[in-house]
Amino acid sequence: METTTLDLWPTSIDIDKLPDITTPISILKEQASLLGQKTKNIVEAEVKSTDAGNGRISVSFNLVAPALNKYRYQLFQITHHGIELYPVGLSFSNRSYTANSPEQFIEHLKKILADEKTKSVIQSLIAQSRS
């Protein structure tokens, strides 16, 4: 006797039918990869997620200098509430931003990556790595 499986799950959660969603972490990972390319891997970046407690997820964007015994410098941090992608908070150099959409997140991230402090840290890591 053959039995059939009764599937009560909605088809909207089928992985092949889900819409592409731009997550803050995917944006950060893309930027991390691009930094390595731009600096010929003298300075790389890593994206690390941790449980921040109270249902929050914290993600650190760290600069890494492989030639300096993999020295890590936390450039900024983002936090969002559990599985909700937005709003997301960004903390950078004693400044805080809130993004309510991928577009706002990208705008804030663009400011952080172009900031003089960011450029200065990267230049310092490159100079020390070449010593």
Helices and strands as residue ranges (DSSP letters): G 11-13, G 15-17, H 24-38, E 44-53, E 56-65, G 66-68, E 71-81, E 88-92, E 95-99, H 102-114, H 116-130
